């Protein structure tokens, strides 16, 4: 029973960490303020965002490697510092160069390290039968974050202005991630894996071999999956960065954060749902079903929110 409680504490602490740092999906609110209040151009607002997305993606692999070597706590501690520094100094340097470095690079680095740390720790506590479900729960926080971050950011900007709002968010992010860091750990050697009462009735076989990094990179499946996720993620990020303005121009939604919130809810549902589905039908079949939905919402996301489930 104690082992179960600890396992679920790690899962929901990881969920909390991702809830905090899912602010990337609320860039549309920040970018709208930059355009309206600071006369940034549409091109300028994309520079910090694109860099943050690129750094986020590129640093997940080294972040995961550091987590394997040192455990999740040191990596998350450094991430909390980077997240705080990135937002606080973005508020103090509200220029294209300032946001490009502090939001794009520093905060992007924090996201990459954070995203690659809680999920492996949580998965290690559970039987492989439940890997999809547990991963889905932990990473769903990243998708759900805009539900509160979007209106919070909008309110802070309205009350204090964008520079102060970014500083306040930086302090909050640091304190929350730093506190949750102490609750996330890998299980000790020999600890029995947690099995949920309802075991998935698999239509696939579990993998019988754990591949090393070099072995993985020699398989064609790795490059196929990487390509699928690259284009799927890129399609989504193109929409996210302009979502507030898209809602206003295409659907006459005056409160820009409302569309961000709708996106976040379906993003959350999709992460948990597809993670659970993968426990039943396999890791190979699931992306094949999900990717067509993922790519199609670039054209229809404003009018068909159900396509946001991937």
Helices and strands as residue ranges (DSSP letters): H 2-21, G 22-26, H 27-38, H 42-70, H 72-92, H 96-99, I 100-107, H 108-115, H 118-123, G 128-130, H 131-144, H 146-160, H 162-181, H 213-216, H 220-240, H 243-251, H 256-281, H 283-300, G 305-309
